[in-house]
Amino acid sequence: MKYDTIIIEEGELNILKRIMSMSRYLNDKSYKASISHLYAELEKVKVINEEEIPEDVIRFNSIVTFDTPFSKNQSYQIVTPENGDVKNNKISVLAPMGLALFGYAKGDELTWEFPSGESIIKIIDVVQPENND
């Protein structure tokens, strides 16, 4: 792991926690498992302010290119649940892949449990849009 821990900007952590707390009503087992995994990850997260967050850390609105054993060079933008649109390559932060990627950085490799089973994800690139609001 590039920065030895997941890095999250303080305001985004609060938004993420609020979104995750509202998600307890979801019935999908894979979402619940991913959210539970992220809660555990958040116990060891490094929270920093906006000015300190590295450009290559995945956060809300980041465009992430990654490889998995099943597909190469997929790119998605990580968005809030109401803006998720897989057809336009926008995945919700609550989707298993969105939860898996959030707070990691370019070059990181991680293992995550998906509906299809455990998978390794290698983060190839992270691009921040002009306004990351």
PyMOL CGO cylinders between C-alpha atoms (Angstrom):
from pymol import cmd
from pymol.cgo import CYLINDER

trace = [
    CYLINDER, 0.00, 0.00, 0.00, 1.52, 3.27, -1.15, 0.3, 1, 1, 1, 1, 1, 1,
    CYLINDER, 1.52, 3.27, -1.15, 0.64, 5.38, 1.92, 0.3, 1, 1, 1, 1, 1, 1,
    CYLINDER, 0.64, 5.38, 1.92, 0.54, 2.50, 4.45, 0.3, 1, 1, 1, 1, 1, 1,
    CYLINDER, 0.54, 2.50, 4.45, -3.17, 3.13, 5.10, 0.3, 1, 1, 1, 1, 1, 1,
    CYLINDER, -3.17, 3.13, 5.10, -6.35, 4.36, 3.45, 0.3, 1, 1, 1, 1, 1, 1,
    CYLINDER, -6.35, 4.36, 3.45, -6.41, 8.16, 3.22, 0.3, 1, 1, 1, 1, 1, 1,
    CYLINDER, -6.41, 8.16, 3.22, -9.65, 10.12, 3.34, 0.3, 1, 1, 1, 1, 1, 1,
    CYLINDER, -9.65, 10.12, 3.34, -10.34, 13.84, 3.44, 0.3, 1, 1, 1, 1, 1, 1,
    CYLINDER, -10.34, 13.84, 3.44, -12.21, 14.80, 6.63, 0.3, 1, 1, 1, 1, 1, 1,
    CYLINDER, -12.21, 14.80, 6.63, -15.36, 16.18, 4.96, 0.3, 1, 1, 1, 1, 1, 1,
    CYLINDER, -15.36, 16.18, 4.96, -15.58, 13.19, 2.61, 0.3, 1, 1, 1, 1, 1, 1,
    CYLINDER, -15.58, 13.19, 2.61, -15.25, 10.80, 5.54, 0.3, 1, 1, 1, 1, 1, 1,
    CYLINDER, -15.25, 10.80, 5.54, -18.28, 12.41, 7.16, 0.3, 1, 1, 1, 1, 1, 1,
    CYLINDER, -18.28, 12.41, 7.16, -20.26, 12.14, 3.91, 0.3, 1, 1, 1, 1, 1, 1,
    CYLINDER, -20.26, 12.14, 3.91, -19.18, 8.51, 3.46, 0.3, 1, 1, 1, 1, 1, 1,
    CYLINDER, -19.18, 8.51, 3.46, -20.18, 7.60, 7.02, 0.3, 1, 1, 1, 1, 1, 1,
    CYLINDER, -20.18, 7.60, 7.02, -23.58, 9.25, 6.55, 0.3, 1, 1, 1, 1, 1, 1,
    CYLINDER, -23.58, 9.25, 6.55, -24.16, 7.38, 3.27, 0.3, 1, 1, 1, 1, 1, 1,
    CYLINDER, -24.16, 7.38, 3.27, -23.04, 4.10, 4.83, 0.3, 1, 1, 1, 1, 1, 1,
    CYLINDER, -23.04, 4.10, 4.83, -25.29, 4.54, 7.88, 0.3, 1, 1, 1, 1, 1, 1,
    CYLINDER, -25.29, 4.54, 7.88, -28.32, 5.05, 5.64, 0.3, 1, 1, 1, 1, 1, 1,
    CYLINDER, -28.32, 5.05, 5.64, -27.41, 1.94, 3.67, 0.3, 1, 1, 1, 1, 1, 1,
    CYLINDER, -27.41, 1.94, 3.67, -28.17, -0.49, 6.49, 0.3, 1, 1, 1, 1, 1, 1,
    CYLINDER, -28.17, -0.49, 6.49, -31.59, -0.86, 4.92, 0.3, 1, 1, 1, 1, 1, 1,
    CYLINDER, -31.59, -0.86, 4.92, -30.16, -2.48, 1.80, 0.3, 1, 1, 1, 1, 1, 1,
    CYLINDER, -30.16, -2.48, 1.80, -31.12, -6.11, 1.34, 0.3, 1, 1, 1, 1, 1, 1,
    CYLINDER, -31.12, -6.11, 1.34, -28.25, -7.07, -0.97, 0.3, 1, 1, 1, 1, 1, 1,
    CYLINDER, -28.25, -7.07, -0.97, -25.77, -9.36, 0.82, 0.3, 1, 1, 1, 1, 1, 1,
    CYLINDER, -25.77, -9.36, 0.82, -22.78, -8.24, -1.27, 0.3, 1, 1, 1, 1, 1, 1,
    CYLINDER, -22.78, -8.24, -1.27, -23.44, -4.57, -0.47, 0.3, 1, 1, 1, 1, 1, 1,
    CYLINDER, -23.44, -4.57, -0.47, -23.79, -5.37, 3.22, 0.3, 1, 1, 1, 1, 1, 1,
    CYLINDER, -23.79, -5.37, 3.22, -20.55, -7.39, 3.17, 0.3, 1, 1, 1, 1, 1, 1,
    CYLINDER, -20.55, -7.39, 3.17, -18.68, -4.59, 1.38, 0.3, 1, 1, 1, 1, 1, 1,
    CYLINDER, -18.68, -4.59, 1.38, -20.01, -1.95, 3.77, 0.3, 1, 1, 1, 1, 1, 1,
    CYLINDER, -20.01, -1.95, 3.77, -19.05, -4.09, 6.75, 0.3, 1, 1, 1, 1, 1, 1,
    CYLINDER, -19.05, -4.09, 6.75, -15.54, -4.54, 5.28, 0.3, 1, 1, 1, 1, 1, 1,
    CYLINDER, -15.54, -4.54, 5.28, -15.20, -0.78, 4.75, 0.3, 1, 1, 1, 1, 1, 1,
    CYLINDER, -15.20, -0.78, 4.75, -16.32, -0.05, 8.33, 0.3, 1, 1, 1, 1, 1, 1,
    CYLINDER, -16.32, -0.05, 8.33, -13.43, -2.27, 9.47, 0.3, 1, 1, 1, 1, 1, 1,
    CYLINDER, -13.43, -2.27, 9.47, -11.04, -0.46, 7.10, 0.3, 1, 1, 1, 1, 1, 1,
    CYLINDER, -11.04, -0.46, 7.10, -12.19, 2.94, 8.43, 0.3, 1, 1, 1, 1, 1, 1,
    CYLINDER, -12.19, 2.94, 8.43, -10.91, 1.98, 11.88, 0.3, 1, 1, 1, 1, 1, 1,
    CYLINDER, -10.91, 1.98, 11.88, -7.35, 2.42, 10.58, 0.3, 1, 1, 1, 1, 1, 1,
    CYLINDER, -7.35, 2.42, 10.58, -7.90, 5.24, 8.09, 0.3, 1, 1, 1, 1, 1, 1,
    CYLINDER, -7.90, 5.24, 8.09, -5.75, 8.36, 8.03, 0.3, 1, 1, 1, 1, 1, 1,
    CYLINDER, -5.75, 8.36, 8.03, -7.97, 11.46, 7.99, 0.3, 1, 1, 1, 1, 1, 1,
    CYLINDER, -7.97, 11.46, 7.99, -6.38, 14.59, 6.53, 0.3, 1, 1, 1, 1, 1, 1,
    CYLINDER, -6.38, 14.59, 6.53, -7.54, 18.00, 5.40, 0.3, 1, 1, 1, 1, 1, 1,
    CYLINDER, -7.54, 18.00, 5.40, -8.24, 19.05, 1.80, 0.3, 1, 1, 1, 1, 1, 1,
    CYLINDER, -8.24, 19.05, 1.80, -4.86, 20.74, 1.30, 0.3, 1, 1, 1, 1, 1, 1,
    CYLINDER, -4.86, 20.74, 1.30, -2.89, 17.65, 2.32, 0.3, 1, 1, 1, 1, 1, 1,
    CYLINDER, -2.89, 17.65, 2.32, -4.65, 14.94, 0.32, 0.3, 1, 1, 1, 1, 1, 1,
    CYLINDER, -4.65, 14.94, 0.32, -2.41, 13.51, -2.41, 0.3, 1, 1, 1, 1, 1, 1,
    CYLINDER, -2.41, 13.51, -2.41, -3.68, 13.81, -6.00, 0.3, 1, 1, 1, 1, 1, 1,
    CYLINDER, -3.68, 13.81, -6.00, -3.50, 10.05, -6.55, 0.3, 1, 1, 1, 1, 1, 1,
    CYLINDER, -3.50, 10.05, -6.55, -5.86, 9.08, -3.70, 0.3, 1, 1, 1, 1, 1, 1,
    CYLINDER, -5.86, 9.08, -3.70, -9.32, 7.86, -4.72, 0.3, 1, 1, 1, 1, 1, 1,
    CYLINDER, -9.32, 7.86, -4.72, -12.12, 10.03, -3.41, 0.3, 1, 1, 1, 1, 1, 1,
    CYLINDER, -12.12, 10.03, -3.41, -15.55, 11.23, -4.49, 0.3, 1, 1, 1, 1, 1, 1,
    CYLINDER, -15.55, 11.23, -4.49, -15.58, 11.98, -8.24, 0.3, 1, 1, 1, 1, 1, 1,
    CYLINDER, -15.58, 11.98, -8.24, -12.15, 10.44, -8.87, 0.3, 1, 1, 1, 1, 1, 1,
    CYLINDER, -12.15, 10.44, -8.87, -11.80, 8.62, -12.19, 0.3, 1, 1, 1, 1, 1, 1,
    CYLINDER, -11.80, 8.62, -12.19, -10.07, 5.33, -11.47, 0.3, 1, 1, 1, 1, 1, 1,
    CYLINDER, -10.07, 5.33, -11.47, -8.46, 2.91, -13.92, 0.3, 1, 1, 1, 1, 1, 1,
    CYLINDER, -8.46, 2.91, -13.92, -7.84, -0.56, -12.52, 0.3, 1, 1, 1, 1, 1, 1,
    CYLINDER, -7.84, -0.56, -12.52, -7.18, -4.16, -13.45, 0.3, 1, 1, 1, 1, 1, 1,
    CYLINDER, -7.18, -4.16, -13.45, -8.74, -7.31, -12.02, 0.3, 1, 1, 1, 1, 1, 1,
    CYLINDER, -8.74, -7.31, -12.02, -8.01, -10.92, -12.96, 0.3, 1, 1, 1, 1, 1, 1,
    CYLINDER, -8.01, -10.92, -12.96, -11.12, -10.83, -15.15, 0.3, 1, 1, 1, 1, 1, 1,
    CYLINDER, -11.12, -10.83, -15.15, -10.70, -7.52, -16.96, 0.3, 1, 1, 1, 1, 1, 1,
    CYLINDER, -10.70, -7.52, -16.96, -7.98, -5.03, -17.74, 0.3, 1, 1, 1, 1, 1, 1,
    CYLINDER, -7.98, -5.03, -17.74, -7.99, -1.24, -17.73, 0.3, 1, 1, 1, 1, 1, 1,
    CYLINDER, -7.99, -1.24, -17.73, -11.54, -0.56, -16.59, 0.3, 1, 1, 1, 1, 1, 1,
    CYLINDER, -11.54, -0.56, -16.59, -12.19, 3.10, -15.79, 0.3, 1, 1, 1, 1, 1, 1,
    CYLINDER, -12.19, 3.10, -15.79, -14.98, 4.38, -13.56, 0.3, 1, 1, 1, 1, 1, 1,
    CYLINDER, -14.98, 4.38, -13.56, -15.79, 7.56, -11.72, 0.3, 1, 1, 1, 1, 1, 1,
    CYLINDER, -15.79, 7.56, -11.72, -16.61, 7.06, -8.02, 0.3, 1, 1, 1, 1, 1, 1,
    CYLINDER, -16.61, 7.06, -8.02, -19.79, 9.01, -7.22, 0.3, 1, 1, 1, 1, 1, 1,
    CYLINDER, -19.79, 9.01, -7.22, -22.45, 9.36, -4.53, 0.3, 1, 1, 1, 1, 1, 1,
    CYLINDER, -22.45, 9.36, -4.53, -25.27, 6.79, -4.78, 0.3, 1, 1, 1, 1, 1, 1,
    CYLINDER, -25.27, 6.79, -4.78, -27.76, 9.12, -6.46, 0.3, 1, 1, 1, 1, 1, 1,
    CYLINDER, -27.76, 9.12, -6.46, -25.25, 9.81, -9.28, 0.3, 1, 1, 1, 1, 1, 1,
    CYLINDER, -25.25, 9.81, -9.28, -24.38, 6.18, -9.99, 0.3, 1, 1, 1, 1, 1, 1,
    CYLINDER, -24.38, 6.18, -9.99, -24.81, 5.27, -13.68, 0.3, 1, 1, 1, 1, 1, 1,
    CYLINDER, -24.81, 5.27, -13.68, -22.86, 2.21, -14.79, 0.3, 1, 1, 1, 1, 1, 1,
    CYLINDER, -22.86, 2.21, -14.79, -23.75, 2.80, -18.45, 0.3, 1, 1, 1, 1, 1, 1,
    CYLINDER, -23.75, 2.80, -18.45, -21.82, 6.07, -18.21, 0.3, 1, 1, 1, 1, 1, 1,
    CYLINDER, -21.82, 6.07, -18.21, -18.97, 4.55, -16.16, 0.3, 1, 1, 1, 1, 1, 1,
    CYLINDER, -18.97, 4.55, -16.16, -20.07, 6.11, -12.88, 0.3, 1, 1, 1, 1, 1, 1,
    CYLINDER, -20.07, 6.11, -12.88, -20.22, 3.73, -9.94, 0.3, 1, 1, 1, 1, 1, 1,
    CYLINDER, -20.22, 3.73, -9.94, -21.70, 4.45, -6.56, 0.3, 1, 1, 1, 1, 1, 1,
    CYLINDER, -21.70, 4.45, -6.56, -19.37, 4.57, -3.62, 0.3, 1, 1, 1, 1, 1, 1,
    CYLINDER, -19.37, 4.57, -3.62, -21.75, 2.00, -2.09, 0.3, 1, 1, 1, 1, 1, 1,
    CYLINDER, -21.75, 2.00, -2.09, -21.29, -0.51, -4.91, 0.3, 1, 1, 1, 1, 1, 1,
    CYLINDER, -21.29, -0.51, -4.91, -18.82, -3.24, -3.92, 0.3, 1, 1, 1, 1, 1, 1,
    CYLINDER, -18.82, -3.24, -3.92, -16.20, -1.88, -6.35, 0.3, 1, 1, 1, 1, 1, 1,
    CYLINDER, -16.20, -1.88, -6.35, -16.72, 1.72, -5.18, 0.3, 1, 1, 1, 1, 1, 1,
    CYLINDER, -16.72, 1.72, -5.18, -16.35, 0.68, -1.55, 0.3, 1, 1, 1, 1, 1, 1,
    CYLINDER, -16.35, 0.68, -1.55, -13.27, -1.36, -2.39, 0.3, 1, 1, 1, 1, 1, 1,
    CYLINDER, -13.27, -1.36, -2.39, -11.46, 1.51, -4.11, 0.3, 1, 1, 1, 1, 1, 1,
    CYLINDER, -11.46, 1.51, -4.11, -12.29, 4.50, -1.90, 0.3, 1, 1, 1, 1, 1, 1,
    CYLINDER, -12.29, 4.50, -1.90, -9.24, 5.90, -0.07, 0.3, 1, 1, 1, 1, 1, 1,
    CYLINDER, -9.24, 5.90, -0.07, -6.65, 3.80, -1.90, 0.3, 1, 1, 1, 1, 1, 1,
    CYLINDER, -6.65, 3.80, -1.90, -4.07, 5.30, -4.28, 0.3, 1, 1, 1, 1, 1, 1,
    CYLINDER, -4.07, 5.30, -4.28, -2.52, 4.80, -7.69, 0.3, 1, 1, 1, 1, 1, 1,
    CYLINDER, -2.52, 4.80, -7.69, -0.27, 1.74, -7.59, 0.3, 1, 1, 1, 1, 1, 1,
    CYLINDER, -0.27, 1.74, -7.59, -2.08, 0.05, -4.70, 0.3, 1, 1, 1, 1, 1, 1,
    CYLINDER, -2.08, 0.05, -4.70, -3.14, -3.55, -4.95, 0.3, 1, 1, 1, 1, 1, 1,
    CYLINDER, -3.14, -3.55, -4.95, -5.91, -4.86, -2.73, 0.3, 1, 1, 1, 1, 1, 1,
    CYLINDER, -5.91, -4.86, -2.73, -8.02, -7.94, -2.17, 0.3, 1, 1, 1, 1, 1, 1,
    CYLINDER, -8.02, -7.94, -2.17, -11.80, -7.51, -1.82, 0.3, 1, 1, 1, 1, 1, 1,
    CYLINDER, -11.80, -7.51, -1.82, -14.79, -9.82, -1.53, 0.3, 1, 1, 1, 1, 1, 1,
    CYLINDER, -14.79, -9.82, -1.53, -17.28, -9.45, -4.39, 0.3, 1, 1, 1, 1, 1, 1,
    CYLINDER, -17.28, -9.45, -4.39, -20.51, -11.33, -5.20, 0.3, 1, 1, 1, 1, 1, 1,
    CYLINDER, -20.51, -11.33, -5.20, -18.45, -13.54, -7.52, 0.3, 1, 1, 1, 1, 1, 1,
    CYLINDER, -18.45, -13.54, -7.52, -15.85, -14.19, -4.81, 0.3, 1, 1, 1, 1, 1, 1,
    CYLINDER, -15.85, -14.19, -4.81, -12.57, -12.70, -3.67, 0.3, 1, 1, 1, 1, 1, 1,
    CYLINDER, -12.57, -12.70, -3.67, -10.63, -10.69, -6.24, 0.3, 1, 1, 1, 1, 1, 1,
    CYLINDER, -10.63, -10.69, -6.24, -7.39, -8.74, -6.47, 0.3, 1, 1, 1, 1, 1, 1,
    CYLINDER, -7.39, -8.74, -6.47, -7.63, -5.18, -7.76, 0.3, 1, 1, 1, 1, 1, 1,
    CYLINDER, -7.63, -5.18, -7.76, -4.60, -3.25, -9.05, 0.3, 1, 1, 1, 1, 1, 1,
    CYLINDER, -4.60, -3.25, -9.05, -5.10, 0.50, -9.28, 0.3, 1, 1, 1, 1, 1, 1,
    CYLINDER, -5.10, 0.50, -9.28, -3.45, 1.71, -12.49, 0.3, 1, 1, 1, 1, 1, 1,
    CYLINDER, -3.45, 1.71, -12.49, -4.36, 5.41, -12.49, 0.3, 1, 1, 1, 1, 1, 1,
    CYLINDER, -4.36, 5.41, -12.49, -6.35, 8.01, -10.57, 0.3, 1, 1, 1, 1, 1, 1,
    CYLINDER, -6.35, 8.01, -10.57, -7.48, 11.29, -12.12, 0.3, 1, 1, 1, 1, 1, 1,
    CYLINDER, -7.48, 11.29, -12.12, -9.17, 14.08, -10.18, 0.3, 1, 1, 1, 1, 1, 1,
    CYLINDER, -9.17, 14.08, -10.18, -11.69, 16.25, -12.03, 0.3, 1, 1, 1, 1, 1, 1,
    CYLINDER, -11.69, 16.25, -12.03, -11.21, 20.03, -12.00, 0.3, 1, 1, 1, 1, 1, 1,
    CYLINDER, -11.21, 20.03, -12.00, -13.75, 20.56, -9.21, 0.3, 1, 1, 1, 1, 1, 1,
    CYLINDER, -13.75, 20.56, -9.21, -13.85, 17.70, -6.71, 0.3, 1, 1, 1, 1, 1, 1,
    CYLINDER, -13.85, 17.70, -6.71, -16.95, 18.87, -4.83, 0.3, 1, 1, 1, 1, 1, 1,
]
cmd.load_cgo(trace, "trace")
